[in-house]
Amino acid sequence: MRTARLVRARSLTPGVRELTFDPGPGHSFVPGQWVNLFDAAGDKRSYSIASAPRADGTFDLAVTHVLHGPMSTLLHALPIGAELRMADAQGFFVMDPVVRPVLMVATGTGLAPFRAMLQHLVSTPPTVPIWLIAGHRTQADLLYRDELEALPLRTFRYWPTLSRGGPTWRGSKGWVQAHVPPALAALGTDVDVYVCGLTHMVHAVRDLCRRELGVPRKQVHAEKYD
Ligand SMILES: Cc1cc2nc3c(=O)[nH]c(=O)nc-3n(C[C@H](O)[C@H](O)[C@H](O)COP(=O)(O)OP(=O)(O)OC[C@H]3O[C@@H](n4cnc5c(N)ncnc54)[C@H](O)[C@@H]3O)c2cc1C
């Protein structure tokens, strides 16, 4: 157990706040892992680290405000300099060696571990395609859009889709599930699929890939937030 201090914060979208914590010396993690944060009563919640490891040890979280949710409400109001108890990073939702095309599928802040993985890949750019289907409600909810569009990875494709895309939205519409079959038609089914978000979507994409599209079972990796 350690203490993490909030050193920076910014609003990413109307419902998502990015918080940058300094966990103190000796903390390490692999992109894709998450940390447990504790409130004053000792209740804990998990948050995926949304940045690749940095020399100064700080890391970003991207937190959705859940209505009446105690921890996300606390994190959205947390002042700079505040300290929280934190357990070291853990979890198995990390990238296998990149030996085949990769399809990442996220909804909402399910994007967080993929931002960490993608930032990390920039230092050792793969030659195979790395595609990210990112589902959000509206254009205002698009998370890290500018950053993802500018990501310096030659083989990367950012594929946002909006479930409530308005008339000015020229990109894909609908749920992420709808875009997985065309993505795999292009990438082939010998891919590594990583899917992260709420259970309903994670199960739908996982089952679609394994049962209907023929992706080998062990090449479909999933992380659920609820
Ligand atoms: C491994 C892991 C990693 C996680 N990483 C993140 C993360 O990076 N960012 C993040 O915002 N949350 C993340 N979560 C969810 C987080 O742990 C909390 O569940 C969430 O912040 C709600 O906590 P709360 O105390 O505010 O609300 P609670 O009263 O505990 O409400 C929980 C309910 O909120 C809903 N919920 C949980 N997470 C989300 C979400 N992201 N978007 C919409 N609804 C949600 C679910 O229906 C869940 O049942 C992660 C969960 C797990 C298990």
Ligand as a Chemical Component Dictionary entry (heavy atoms), coordinates in Angstrom:
data_LIG
# 
_chem_comp.id                   LIG 
_chem_comp.type                 NON-POLYMER 
_chem_comp.pdbx_formal_charge   0 
_chem_comp.three_letter_code    LIG 
# 
loop_
_chem_comp_atom.comp_id 
_chem_comp_atom.atom_id 
_chem_comp_atom.alt_atom_id 
_chem_comp_atom.type_symbol 
_chem_comp_atom.charge 
_chem_comp_atom.model_Cartn_x 
_chem_comp_atom.model_Cartn_y 
_chem_comp_atom.model_Cartn_z 
_chem_comp_atom.pdbx_ordinal 
LIG C1  C1  C 0 -10.180 -3.501 -13.753 1  
LIG C2  C2  C 0 -11.050 -2.271 -13.734 2  
LIG C3  C3  C 0 -10.589 -1.100 -14.304 3  
LIG C4  C4  C 0 -11.394 0.046  -14.315 4  
LIG N1  N1  N 0 -10.933 1.174  -14.913 5  
LIG C5  C5  C 0 -11.715 2.275  -14.982 6  
LIG C6  C6  C 0 -11.256 3.447  -15.660 7  
LIG O1  O1  O 0 -10.132 3.503  -16.182 8  
LIG N2  N2  N 0 -12.088 4.512  -15.703 9  
LIG C7  C7  C 0 -13.355 4.503  -15.134 10 
LIG O2  O2  O 0 -14.054 5.514  -15.215 11 
LIG N3  N3  N 0 -13.794 3.392  -14.484 12 
LIG C8  C8  C 0 -13.011 2.307  -14.374 13 
LIG N4  N4  N 0 -13.454 1.197  -13.700 14 
LIG C9  C9  C 0 -14.722 1.288  -12.946 15 
LIG C10 C10 C 0 -14.467 1.826  -11.531 16 
LIG O3  O3  O 0 -13.749 0.862  -10.769 17 
LIG C11 C11 C 0 -15.758 2.133  -10.756 18 
LIG O4  O4  O 0 -16.627 1.034  -10.853 19 
LIG C12 C12 C 0 -16.462 3.375  -11.268 20 
LIG O5  O5  O 0 -15.633 4.530  -11.151 21 
LIG C13 C13 C 0 -17.760 3.622  -10.463 22 
LIG O6  O6  O 0 -17.437 3.699  -9.096  23 
LIG P1  P1  P 0 -18.339 4.583  -8.124  24 
LIG O7  O7  O 0 -17.926 4.339  -6.731  25 
LIG O8  O8  O 0 -18.343 6.004  -8.580  26 
LIG O9  O9  O 0 -19.804 4.047  -8.419  27 
LIG P2  P2  P 0 -20.552 2.699  -7.953  28 
LIG O10 O10 O 0 -21.643 3.041  -7.042  29 
LIG O11 O11 O 0 -19.542 1.695  -7.519  30 
LIG O12 O12 O 0 -21.220 2.305  -9.342  31 
LIG C14 C14 C 0 -20.803 1.188  -10.058 32 
LIG C15 C15 C 0 -21.587 1.135  -11.366 33 
LIG O13 O13 O 0 -21.153 2.191  -12.216 34 
LIG C16 C16 C 0 -21.138 1.760  -13.559 35 
LIG N5  N5  N 0 -19.801 2.033  -14.125 36 
LIG C17 C17 C 0 -18.594 1.601  -13.661 37 
LIG N6  N6  N 0 -17.598 2.075  -14.442 38 
LIG C18 C18 C 0 -18.173 2.816  -15.405 39 
LIG C19 C19 C 0 -17.663 3.540  -16.489 40 
LIG N7  N7  N 0 -16.331 3.641  -16.729 41 
LIG N8  N8  N 0 -18.549 4.169  -17.304 42 
LIG C20 C20 C 0 -19.875 4.119  -17.057 43 
LIG N9  N9  N 0 -20.420 3.424  -16.028 44 
LIG C21 C21 C 0 -19.584 2.793  -15.208 45 
LIG C22 C22 C 0 -21.439 0.282  -13.547 46 
LIG O14 O14 O 0 -22.791 0.078  -13.928 47 
LIG C23 C23 C 0 -21.254 -0.145 -12.131 48 
LIG O15 O15 O 0 -22.086 -1.182 -11.746 49 
LIG C24 C24 C 0 -12.682 0.029  -13.688 50 
LIG C25 C25 C 0 -13.120 -1.159 -13.104 51 
LIG C26 C26 C 0 -12.343 -2.282 -13.122 52 
LIG C27 C27 C 0 -12.859 -3.564 -12.490 53 
# 
loop_
_chem_comp_bond.comp_id 
_chem_comp_bond.atom_id_1 
_chem_comp_bond.atom_id_2 
_chem_comp_bond.value_order 
_chem_comp_bond.pdbx_ordinal 
LIG C1  C2  SING 1  
LIG C2  C3  SING 2  
LIG C2  C26 DOUB 3  
LIG C3  C4  DOUB 4  
LIG C4  N1  SING 5  
LIG C4  C24 SING 6  
LIG N1  C5  DOUB 7  
LIG C5  C6  SING 8  
LIG C5  C8  SING 9  
LIG C6  O1  DOUB 10 
LIG C6  N2  SING 11 
LIG N2  C7  SING 12 
LIG C7  O2  DOUB 13 
LIG C7  N3  SING 14 
LIG N3  C8  DOUB 15 
LIG C8  N4  SING 16 
LIG N4  C9  SING 17 
LIG N4  C24 SING 18 
LIG C9  C10 SING 19 
LIG C10 O3  SING 20 
LIG C10 C11 SING 21 
LIG C11 O4  SING 22 
LIG C11 C12 SING 23 
LIG C12 O5  SING 24 
LIG C12 C13 SING 25 
LIG C13 O6  SING 26 
LIG O6  P1  SING 27 
LIG P1  O7  DOUB 28 
LIG P1  O8  SING 29 
LIG P1  O9  SING 30 
LIG O9  P2  SING 31 
LIG P2  O10 DOUB 32 
LIG P2  O11 SING 33 
LIG P2  O12 SING 34 
LIG O12 C14 SING 35 
LIG C14 C15 SING 36 
LIG C15 O13 SING 37 
LIG C15 C23 SING 38 
LIG O13 C16 SING 39 
LIG C16 N5  SING 40 
LIG C16 C22 SING 41 
LIG N5  C17 SING 42 
LIG N5  C21 SING 43 
LIG C17 N6  DOUB 44 
LIG N6  C18 SING 45 
LIG C18 C19 SING 46 
LIG C18 C21 DOUB 47 
LIG C19 N7  SING 48 
LIG C19 N8  DOUB 49 
LIG N8  C20 SING 50 
LIG C20 N9  DOUB 51 
LIG N9  C21 SING 52 
LIG C22 O14 SING 53 
LIG C22 C23 SING 54 
LIG C23 O15 SING 55 
LIG C24 C25 DOUB 56 
LIG C25 C26 SING 57 
LIG C26 C27 SING 58 
# 
